[in-house]
């Protein structure tokens, strides 16, 4: 069975930090350097300044809006998981039963934090 997975920033989680006034405070440090809510919202600013325009974000999703977009694109099964500041989704064109969906999620999505 063919499946696709996607990961993107979780705008809902990031918005909580923005609402707290932490727009430019580092949330974590990546190999590229400190990452702020502003970087998550619009793309990694240091990379964009260095000419890596592909790092710019063009849109944003919540779990609900990403699920809706995948379903609107014709995916019959969508499994979603939040991981820190990211959304991870796995999708199949045809609808599958719960056991198959759980197996795909376990195979492609990060483990749930304990």
Secondary structure, DSSP 8 states (H G I E B T S, - for coil): --EEEEEEEBHHHHHHHHHTT-TTSEEEEETTEEEEHHHHHHB-HHHHHTT-GGGB----B-HHHHHHHHHHTT-SEEEEEEETTEEEEEEESS---HHHHHHHHHHHS-----
